[in-house]
Amino acid sequence: IVGLLDEVVMDHYDSDTRRTEPRQDWMSRVTEDDPQYWKRNTEILMGHQQVFKGNIEILKR
């Protein structure tokens, strides 16, 4: 899953490592104001991953 802002990749969720990582220097600084940002968003995107997997299984039928 890729986060975009004005067509620029700002973060990326890797389904293999199950982590969300910043892709822009300015996104790395988010944790200065919100130390739980990456953890919280990783958990949200892990949920999205499960939904996407379920949707793919439904479409395969």
Secondary structure, 3 states (H helix, E strand, C coil): CEEEECCEEEEEEECCCCEEEECCHHHHCHHHHCCCHHHHHHHHHHHHHHHHHHHHHHHHC
